[in-house]
Amino acid sequence: MKKFNFTITHKGSGLARAGVIETPHGDIQTPAFVVVGTKANVKGVTPEMLKDIDVQVVLANTYHLYLQPGDELVRDAGGFPKFMNWDGPTMTDSGGFQVFSLGAAFGSKVSKVAKGDETEVVKDGQQLCQIDEDGVTFKSHIDGSMHRMTPERSMEIQWNLGADMIFAFDECTSPLAPHEYQKEALERTHRWAERSLKRHNELDQDNMQALFGVVQGGRFEDLRRLSAKTLGAMDFDGFGIGGSFNKEDMATAVAWVNEELPEDKPRHLLGIGEPLDLFGAVENGCDLFDCVTPTRHARHGLLYTLDGPINLMNSTYKTDHSPLDEETGSKVGKQYTKAYLAHLYRSKEMLAGTLGSVHNIYFMVKLVEGMREALLNDTWDQYKETFLERFYKK
């Protein structure tokens, strides 16, 4: 089987580039949209459907699969790709984001309290997780049971899950966190990165899994650049760019990072999936990005068209017998009417979420394929302007 390799095949203006990632389970043409299959499934969509709409790579969630059904059970099934019957390239995240976000949904009611060498994350007076130098103790969102995650444990779980590309364990912070705390978390993330690398190398002696370091630093340029330089000097196969920035400064923060990271390694922007954000990500040097937004929107009746998203719960679509979307090439868009889909959503039929998710995923996959073609053909500016003016009606 092929092992991991990344080749830049074309450079656009600025930091933008097109390339190919070779993995043991196939090649990924970049830039590429990574579909999220949280619990080794894309909600309501079969792997066969994903293949039919040209999905290249699926990402599963370490935190969720560790809690249910358990990483050892998944290992015994041959890894999560075999478990879910997906034979293409795969990724797993480190579990870091979920340990902090599900244990401590960021917001005004969440606080972090220093207690000696530990930090408690507290919401509404309840301790949700506890951070120390070794790792994080957290409560399961399923049953409240206590669990422990360390860099080494994250590597062991992800080894059991068996993805082609995995991520180092990092401390994910709130965009609202002050510089002092971001710096403290960043330094801890760098120490955890070294530990992740060490344990990964012990487990993966045949070099079958690629390990990505995760850049953090919040909204602060000095921390973002420091993190990129520090991790870039380590022996990672690629890099993830963590959140902790607001939407309005995302492209700027991504550019800070990618100006510092090694050019010859792939970059994955974690958790970003709005069309406007994807254009900014590609322009500023990102190769991959994952997000649950397309399927989450689809489950609630918000479907994408070239003329912008439409909410099928609006009464106007109850009697609209025109096809959902004849232009993007989606079979769902061409074969099903707005009235029929609106009926499914209003009736709470399971088929609604399936058809909507297939359509939205197809839309995003083809949007990013179009970005790649525009880079290769040097028509980026025209492609971007045409799409954004129509989709956002600017």
LINFENWO-V56564 format. One record per pair of residues at least 6 apart in sequence whose C-alpha atoms are under 7 Angstrom apart, sorted by the first residue. I is the first residue (numbers start at 1). J is the second residue. Records with the same first field share a line. If there is no record, write none. Layout:
I->J / J
This chain:
1->24
2->22 / 23 / 24
3->22 / 23 / 24 / 208
4->22 / 23 / 24 / 210
5->21 / 22 / 23
6->20 / 21 / 22 / 265 / 266
7->19 / 20 / 21
8->17 / 18 / 19 / 20
9->18 / 19
10->17 / 18 / 19 / 376
11->17 / 18
12->375 / 378
14->283
15->283 / 284 / 285
16->282 / 283 / 284 / 285
17->285
18->30 / 31 / 372 / 375
19->29 / 30
20->27 / 28 / 29 / 30
21->27 / 28 / 29
22->28
23->89 / 164
24->164
25->87 / 88 / 89
26->88 / 89
28->56
30->287 / 288 / 372
31->287 / 288 / 368 / 372
32->287 / 288 / 289 / 368
33->288 / 289 / 290 / 364 / 365 / 368
34->57 / 58 / 59 / 288 / 289 / 290
35->57 / 58 / 59 / 290 / 291
36->42 / 58 / 59 / 60 / 290 / 291 / 292
37->58 / 59 / 60
38->60 / 61
39->60 / 61 / 64 / 65
40->60 / 80 / 84
41->84
44->353 / 354
45->354 / 358
47->85 / 86
53->362
55->365
56->88 / 89
57->88 / 89 / 90
58->89 / 90 / 91
59->90 / 91 / 92
60->91 / 92 / 93
61->92 / 93 / 95
62->92 / 93 / 94 / 95 / 158
63->95 / 98
65->71
66->157
71->157 / 160 / 161
72->160
74->80 / 83 / 160 / 161
75->160 / 161
77->83
79->160 / 161 / 162
80->161 / 162
81->87
89->164
90->163 / 164 / 165
91->163 / 164 / 165 / 166
92->158 / 163 / 165 / 166 / 167
93->166 / 167
94->154 / 166 / 167 / 168 / 169
96->169 / 170 / 171 / 172
97->172
99->138
100->172
102->141
103->128 / 129 / 138 / 139
104->110 / 121 / 123 / 128
106->174
109->123 / 124
110->122 / 123
111->121 / 122 / 123
112->119 / 120 / 121 / 122
113->119 / 120 / 121
114->120
117->132
118->130 / 131 / 132
119->130 / 131 / 132
120->127 / 129 / 130 / 131
121->127 / 128 / 129 / 130
122->128
128->138 / 139
129->136 / 137 / 138 / 139
130->136 / 137 / 138
131->137
134->150
135->149 / 150 / 151
136->148 / 149 / 150
137->146 / 147 / 148 / 149
138->146 / 147 / 148
139->145 / 146 / 147
140->146
151->169 / 192 / 195 / 196
152->195 / 196 / 199
154->169
155->196 / 199 / 200
158->166
163->209
164->208 / 209 / 210
165->209 / 210 / 211
166->210 / 211 / 212
167->211 / 212 / 213 / 214
168->193 / 196 / 211 / 212 / 213 / 214
169->192 / 193 / 196
170->189 / 192 / 214
171->185 / 189
173->244
174->244
175->218 / 219 / 244 / 245 / 246
182->217 / 218
183->217 / 223
186->216 / 217
193->213
210->237
211->236 / 237 / 238
212->236 / 237 / 238 / 239 / 240
213->231 / 236 / 238 / 239 / 240
214->239 / 240 / 241 / 242
215->227 / 228 / 240 / 241 / 242
216->224 / 227 / 241 / 242
217->223 / 224 / 227
218->224 / 244 / 245
219->244 / 245 / 253
221->256
224->256 / 257
225->256 / 257 / 260
228->257 / 260 / 261
229->260 / 261
232->261 / 262
237->265
238->265 / 266 / 267
239->266 / 267 / 268
240->267 / 268 / 269 / 270
241->268 / 269 / 270
242->269 / 270
243->270
251->280 / 281 / 284
254->281 / 284
255->284
258->284 / 285
266->287
267->286 / 287 / 288
268->286 / 287 / 288 / 289
269->286 / 288 / 289
270->289 / 290
271->289 / 290 / 291
272->289 / 290 / 291
273->290 / 291 / 293
294->357 / 360 / 361
295->357 / 360 / 361
297->303
298->353 / 356 / 357 / 360
299->353 / 356 / 357
301->311 / 312 / 313 / 345
302->309 / 310 / 311 / 312
303->309 / 310 / 311 / 356 / 360
304->310 / 360 / 363
305->325
306->390 / 391
307->390 / 391
308->391 / 392
312->342
313->342 / 346
317->338 / 339 / 342
318->339 / 342 / 343
319->339
320->338 / 339
321->337 / 338 / 339
322->337 / 338
323->333 / 334 / 335 / 336 / 337 / 338
324->333 / 334 / 336 / 337 / 338
325->333 / 334
326->333 / 334
328->363
330->359 / 362
332->355 / 359
333->359
341->352
344->351 / 352
345->352
374->380 / 383
